[in-house]
Amino acid sequence: MINTQIVPDIVFRENVEELNPFAIAQTQLDETAAVLCLEPAVHAFLREPVRELHVTLSIRMDDGTSKVFKGFRVQYNDARGPTKGGIRFHPDETIDTVKALAAWMTWKCAVVDIPLGGGKGGVICNPKELSNAELERLSRAYVRQVARILGPEMDIPAPDVYTTPQIMAWMADEYSVIRGQNEFGVITGKPLALGGSRGREDATARGGMCCIREASRVLGLETRGATMAIQGFGNAGQFAATLGQELLGAVIVAVSDSRGGIYNPNGLKPQDVIAYKKRTGCLTGYPDAAPISNADLLELDVDILVPSALENVITAENAPRIRARISAELANGPTTPEADYILQRNGVYVIPDFLCNAGGVTVSYFEMVQNAYDRYWSEKTVHERLDEKMTTAFHAVHDKAQELGVHNRLAAYSVAVGRVAEAVKLRGWV
C-alpha cells in the first residue's frame, strides 16, 4: 500500500488532469522531493532545465522555395556527466514536450547508473512530406545551429521519433565539417560503418524484456505462454513483439498503430505482422485477426501490456479498466500521475518508462565508450552488458518501492533524483 504520509496532496486531485508533459514531469519530481525531503533550493533547481536553445532554420526546398522550421535543444541537467538524448522530427513537437523528455532522460540515465545527464532535441516538421534531400538539408541546418552546445564532453544526440541512423550520419558529418576533423563520437545511433554499436537497433525493446522478465519473477508469473498486447507498432513495438516471443515465450495477442490494431486471442505471428505492415503501411486488414481500437487494446485482459506509442494514453479515465498484470512502458510518459495511483490500487505492476525503455540510452552509452576507445564489442557482449545494467536497475527500483511503500514510478524517481541531487550538491551548484 502507498505510504500516504510521504505523498503530497497534489496527487489526489479528482477529475483534473494536467496533460502538459512538462507539467507532468514536474509533478512527478514534486512527489519525489517530498519523499526524499529534498532541500527547497535543490528541489527548485531540479524543476527546470539548466539550458535550452531555440533555433530557426531556413531550408531550400526541392522546388526552389525556402521554408522556415523551428527547432529546440534542451540540456536538462549535466551534474553527472554530458547530456544525452534524442532528436525528434515531428509536426506536433513543442518545447514543453522536449523539456519533459530531457527531464525524463536525466532520470533515465541516473536510474541505470550511467555517467550522463539528460538532453533532448526536436524540429517541428513532418518528415513524411520531405524528400530525402530536404531531410538532409534540414538535418545539417539543425546541427549548424546547435553545434555550439554539442560535443562528446557536452551533449551527445541520438535518433528518436522519425529520425534514423542515416539522419544521425548526416548530423555527425556536418559537425565534423564544422570542427575540421572527424567527430563521430558526437552522435550515437549511427550506422555501424561510422562507429555505431552492434545491438543498438533493438536495445530499447530488449532492455524492456529484461525488466518484464525480472518483474515476472518477483510476481511469480510464468512468462512462457503469458499473453502480451502492444500499443504502438513502430520500432520499439515491433522488436517488443519479436523479442517478447523469442526471449520470454509470450503469446502476442494484439498490436496496434496510429490507425488501429489487430487482435487474435490465440496469438499473432510477429514476423508475419511486421512483414504485412511493411508491405501495406498499416495493420488494417491483416488476415486471421479481428480489428481492435487503441483504446480497447489497452483494456484487454492480458498478462503483459506494453504501451509503446506516445504520451498520456493511460489516464484517470481509463486506468480503472486496465486489467493487465504488468504494464511495461516502452513509450515515454504513457501514464499520467493520477493513473499511477489507480493502477497501483488495482494491482497492476507498472515498470515505469524511464526504467523500462532505458535500454536505448544504455547501449548509446556503450557506443560512446566504444567510440572513445576505438574498440568495438560483439553483439553478444552488448546484450550481456545491457542485461546486467537493466537487471541491476530493476531491482534497485523494486527494492526502493518495497522500502518506501510507494508505487514503482515514485520509487524509480527516488533512486534517480537522489543520485542527481547528490551530484548537484557535491559539485556545489546549490
Secondary structure, DSSP 4 states (H G I P E B T S, - for coil): ---GGGS-GGGG-SS-----HHHHHHHHHHHHHHHHT--HHHHHHHTS-SEEEEEEEEEE-TTS-EEEEEEEEEEEE-SSSSEEEEEEEETT--HHHHHHHHHHHHHHHHHTT-S-EEEEEEEE--GGGS-HHHHHHHHHHHHHHHGGG-BTTTEEEEE-TT--HHHHHHHHHHHHHHHTS--GGG-SS--GGGT--TT-TTHHHHHHHHHHHHHHHHHT---TT-EEEEE--SHHHHHHHHHIIIII--EEEEEEETTEEEE-TT---HHHHHHHHHHHSSSTT-TTSEEE-HHHHHTS--SEEEE-S-S--B-TTTGGG---SEEE--SSS-B-HHHHHHHHHTT-EEE-HHHHTTHHHHHHHHHHHHHHHT----HHHHHHHHHHHHHHHHHHHHHHHHHHT--HHHHHHHHHHHHHHHHHHHTT--
